[in-house]
Amino acid sequence: MIVMTFEAAYSPRAAHYVKTVNAEQFRHSDPKAVKAIIDCHYVDDYVDSFATESVSTRVKEIHANAGFELCQFSSSSPVVEAALGPPGRGRFSSYSWLLRTTTWVLRFTHRFRGQRKELEEYGLTAAECEAAENLLFRQAQREAFPNEMRSTENGKTVASVCDIRGLAPYFDGNGVLQAYGRVDAALCMPYSPRRPIILSHKHSLTEMIVHHFHAKMKHQNVDATIAEIRTKFWITKLRRVLRNTISVCNM
């Protein structure tokens, strides 16, 4: 390879070359995935849609072989969502920003597939934001509770050592894992507090959500913020996450 890197090992031209050379190693075993990488990629941008679920997952695996981690994909397929990972949460400084960006990505995806709606001429709708939010929740839950979600999908009991065993987890109509318990009999309460969305204290999305509520509650005390969070979410070890958030808060 003859290339001028301008004293930077991460030159786009060098990355593009390495991407292609790495893909060529898999031409015989994964010809469709290699064709997608060579024909539809430029450096870290993929400018086409995947033909099948298997091609999408193989593209990510082939790139990972060269040390390239792909992110910020959007898909309507649960298989692809699980394989490709979340849409680059690390680049976002707030939950609101992440949610709006994900919603715009989903709108573009639907428009690309010819599923454009009349309301898309205006701002984002509540339904679009809800769909994006459910996408983020599903991905976070798959990453944090893979075995528990598999057991719930197969109708089996969650392992006794699991953090969410006592929450009687189940999937709602959007494929989001929610808690179910005796409080569900309190019909005087809204639906969300009775069936909260389960999230892990270890996940980055959870940290963003807790920080969002901390700011929303104007940096009030721990108990007040926890009460507000539990109107929608059941987060494992929530008090610990909130205290960590408060400790790094500049207010």
C-alpha positions as CSV (number, residue, x, y, z in Angstrom):
1,M,0.0,0.0,0.0
2,I,1.3,3.5,-0.9
3,V,-0.6,6.1,1.1
4,M,0.3,9.3,2.9
5,T,-1.1,9.2,6.4
6,F,-0.2,12.8,7.4
7,E,1.6,11.4,10.5
8,A,-1.6,9.9,11.8
9,A,-2.1,6.1,12.0
10,Y,-5.9,6.5,11.8
11,S,-5.9,8.1,8.3
12,P,-9.3,7.5,6.6
13,R,-7.5,6.2,3.5
14,A,-5.5,3.7,5.6
15,A,-8.7,2.6,7.4
16,H,-10.5,2.2,4.1
17,Y,-7.6,0.0,2.8
18,V,-7.5,-2.2,5.9
19,K,-11.3,-2.6,5.8
20,T,-11.1,-3.9,2.3
21,V,-8.0,-6.2,2.8
22,N,-9.6,-7.7,5.9
23,A,-12.9,-8.4,4.1
24,E,-11.1,-10.2,1.2
25,Q,-10.0,-12.9,3.7
26,F,-13.7,-13.9,4.0
27,R,-14.6,-13.8,0.3
28,H,-15.0,-17.6,-0.1
29,S,-16.8,-18.2,3.2
30,D,-19.1,-15.1,3.2
31,P,-19.3,-13.7,-0.4
32,K,-22.5,-11.7,0.2
33,A,-21.2,-10.0,3.3
34,V,-17.8,-9.2,1.6
35,K,-19.6,-7.8,-1.4
36,A,-21.7,-5.5,0.9
37,I,-18.5,-4.3,2.7
38,I,-16.6,-3.6,-0.5
39,D,-19.4,-2.1,-2.6
40,C,-21.5,-0.2,0.0
41,H,-18.9,1.0,2.6
42,Y,-16.8,4.0,2.7
43,V,-14.5,4.0,5.8
44,D,-17.1,3.8,8.6
45,D,-20.2,4.7,6.7
46,Y,-22.5,2.0,5.3
47,V,-24.7,3.4,2.6
48,D,-27.2,0.7,1.9
49,S,-29.6,-1.7,3.6
50,F,-28.7,-5.3,4.4
51,A,-30.3,-8.0,2.2
52,T,-30.7,-10.5,5.0
53,E,-30.3,-10.8,8.8
54,S,-27.4,-13.2,8.4
55,V,-25.5,-10.8,6.1
56,S,-25.9,-7.9,8.6
57,T,-24.5,-10.0,11.5
58,R,-21.6,-11.3,9.4
59,V,-20.7,-7.8,8.2
60,K,-20.3,-6.8,11.9
61,E,-18.3,-9.9,12.7
62,I,-15.9,-9.5,9.7
63,H,-15.3,-5.9,10.7
64,A,-14.6,-6.9,14.3
65,N,-11.9,-9.2,13.0
66,A,-10.0,-6.1,12.0
67,G,-10.8,-4.2,15.1
68,F,-13.6,-2.1,13.6
69,E,-16.6,-1.9,15.9
70,L,-19.7,-0.8,14.0
71,C,-22.6,1.1,15.7
72,Q,-25.6,3.3,15.2
73,F,-27.5,0.8,13.1
74,S,-31.3,0.8,13.1
75,S,-33.4,-2.3,12.3
76,S,-36.9,-3.7,12.7
77,S,-35.5,-7.2,13.1
78,P,-35.0,-8.3,16.8
79,V,-32.2,-10.7,15.5
80,V,-30.3,-7.8,13.9
81,E,-30.9,-5.5,16.8
82,A,-29.3,-8.0,19.2
83,A,-26.4,-8.7,16.9
84,L,-25.5,-5.1,15.9
85,G,-25.8,-3.5,19.3
86,P,-27.1,-0.2,20.4
87,P,-26.9,3.0,18.4
88,G,-23.7,4.5,19.9
89,R,-24.9,5.7,23.3
90,G,-21.4,6.8,24.2
91,R,-21.6,9.7,21.8
92,F,-24.6,11.3,23.6
93,S,-24.4,13.5,26.7
94,S,-28.1,13.2,27.7
95,Y,-31.0,10.8,27.5
96,S,-33.1,13.4,25.7
97,W,-30.5,13.8,23.0
98,L,-30.1,10.1,22.6
99,L,-33.9,9.6,22.3
100,R,-34.4,12.3,19.7
101,T,-31.5,11.1,17.6
102,T,-32.8,7.5,17.7
103,T,-36.2,8.7,16.7
104,W,-34.9,10.6,13.7
105,V,-32.9,7.5,12.6
106,L,-36.0,5.4,12.8
107,R,-38.0,7.9,10.7
108,F,-35.3,7.9,8.1
109,T,-35.2,4.1,8.1
110,H,-39.0,3.9,7.5
111,R,-38.8,6.6,4.8
112,F,-36.1,4.6,3.1
113,R,-38.3,1.6,3.1
114,G,-41.2,3.5,1.6
115,Q,-43.2,3.7,4.8
116,R,-43.4,7.4,4.9
117,K,-46.4,9.0,6.7
118,E,-48.2,12.3,6.3
119,L,-47.2,13.5,9.8
120,E,-43.5,13.2,8.9
121,E,-43.7,16.6,7.3
122,Y,-43.8,18.1,10.8
123,G,-41.8,17.5,14.0
124,L,-41.4,14.2,15.7
125,T,-44.6,12.6,17.0
126,A,-45.3,11.0,20.4
127,A,-45.7,7.6,18.7
128,E,-42.3,7.9,17.0
129,C,-40.6,8.8,20.2
130,E,-42.3,5.9,22.0
131,A,-41.1,3.4,19.3
132,A,-37.5,4.7,19.6
133,E,-37.7,4.5,23.4
134,N,-38.9,0.9,23.2
135,L,-36.0,0.1,20.9
136,L,-33.5,1.5,23.4
137,F,-35.2,-0.4,26.3
138,R,-35.2,-3.7,24.4
139,Q,-31.5,-3.4,23.5
140,A,-30.5,-2.5,27.0
141,Q,-32.4,-5.4,28.4
142,R,-30.9,-7.9,25.9
143,E,-27.4,-6.8,26.9
144,A,-28.0,-6.8,30.6
145,F,-30.4,-9.8,31.0
146,P,-29.7,-12.2,28.1
147,N,-30.3,-15.4,30.0
148,E,-33.3,-14.0,31.9
149,M,-34.9,-12.8,28.6
150,R,-34.3,-16.2,27.0
151,S,-36.0,-17.9,29.9
152,T,-39.0,-15.5,29.8
153,E,-39.3,-16.0,26.0
154,N,-39.4,-19.8,26.5
155,G,-41.9,-19.6,29.4
156,K,-39.3,-20.8,32.0
157,T,-38.7,-19.6,35.5
158,V,-35.9,-17.0,35.9
159,A,-32.9,-18.3,37.8
160,S,-33.1,-17.8,41.6
161,V,-29.7,-16.0,41.7
162,C,-30.9,-13.4,39.2
163,D,-31.5,-9.7,40.3
164,I,-34.9,-9.6,38.8
165,R,-36.3,-13.0,40.0
166,G,-38.7,-11.5,42.4
167,L,-40.2,-9.1,39.8
168,A,-42.0,-11.8,37.8
169,P,-40.7,-10.4,34.5
170,Y,-42.8,-10.6,31.4
171,F,-42.9,-9.1,27.9
172,D,-45.4,-6.4,27.0
173,G,-46.8,-5.9,23.5
174,N,-43.7,-4.1,22.4
175,G,-41.3,-6.8,23.5
176,V,-40.1,-4.8,26.5
177,L,-39.4,-6.6,29.8
178,Q,-41.7,-5.3,32.6
179,A,-42.3,-6.2,36.2
180,Y,-45.5,-7.7,37.5
181,G,-46.6,-8.0,41.2
182,R,-49.3,-7.5,43.8
183,V,-49.3,-3.7,43.2
184,D,-50.9,-4.5,39.8
185,A,-54.2,-5.0,41.8
186,A,-54.2,-1.3,42.7
187,L,-56.3,-0.2,39.7
188,C,-56.4,3.3,41.1
189,M,-52.8,3.7,40.1
190,P,-51.7,4.5,36.5
191,Y,-50.4,1.7,34.4
192,S,-46.7,2.6,34.3
193,P,-46.1,2.4,38.1
194,R,-47.9,-0.9,38.2
195,R,-45.9,-2.4,35.4
196,P,-42.5,-0.7,35.4
197,I,-39.9,-1.3,32.8
198,I,-36.9,-3.3,34.2
199,L,-33.4,-2.0,33.7
200,S,-30.0,-3.0,35.0
201,H,-27.9,-0.7,37.2
202,K,-24.9,-1.8,35.2
203,H,-26.1,-0.5,31.9
204,S,-25.0,2.9,30.4
205,L,-28.6,3.6,29.3
206,T,-29.7,3.3,33.0
207,E,-27.1,5.9,34.0
208,M,-28.4,8.3,31.4
209,I,-32.0,7.8,32.5
210,V,-31.1,8.3,36.2
211,H,-29.2,11.5,35.4
212,H,-32.2,12.7,33.3
213,F,-34.5,12.3,36.3
214,H,-32.0,13.8,38.7
215,A,-32.0,17.0,36.6
216,K,-35.8,16.8,36.0
217,M,-36.3,16.8,39.8
218,K,-34.0,19.8,40.2
219,H,-31.4,17.9,42.1
220,Q,-33.7,17.1,45.0
221,N,-33.0,14.4,47.6
222,V,-32.5,10.8,46.8
223,D,-35.9,9.5,48.0
224,A,-37.9,12.1,46.0
225,T,-36.0,11.2,42.8
226,I,-36.3,7.5,43.4
227,A,-40.1,7.9,43.7
228,E,-40.2,9.7,40.4
229,I,-38.1,7.2,38.6
230,R,-40.3,4.3,39.8
231,T,-43.3,5.8,38.2
232,K,-41.9,4.2,35.0
233,F,-38.8,2.1,35.7
234,W,-37.7,-0.6,38.1
235,I,-33.9,-0.3,38.2
236,T,-31.8,-2.8,40.1
237,K,-29.7,-1.2,42.9
238,L,-31.3,2.2,42.0
239,R,-30.1,3.9,45.1
240,R,-26.5,3.1,44.4
241,V,-26.8,4.4,40.8
242,L,-28.5,7.6,41.9
243,R,-25.8,8.3,44.6
244,N,-23.1,7.9,42.0
245,T,-24.9,10.3,39.7
246,I,-25.2,12.9,42.6
247,S,-21.5,12.5,43.4
248,V,-20.4,13.6,39.9
249,C,-23.1,16.2,39.5
250,N,-21.7,19.8,39.2
251,M,-24.8,21.4,40.7
